[in-house]
């Protein structure tokens, strides 16, 4: 299933877990081209959800997540160990 611009515009913010998983799959399937069609607000919501996922899985201890597509660094609360 390839998402169209209309499909992306129908996604309600904040992102649900189901929409987040769908966007991750579409991101991988289309080699990141889905973000050419998506609105900046949707991309920002996706990045925020991605940072929360990394935070919850304790994979990133520095409090930063680098977005390889936009080159931006997203900051989130540091974990206490």
Secondary structure, DSSP 8 states (H G I E B T S, - for coil): ----HHHHHH--SS--HHHHHHHHHHHHHTTTTHHHHS-HHHHHHHHHHHHHHHHHTT---SSEEE-TTT--EEE------
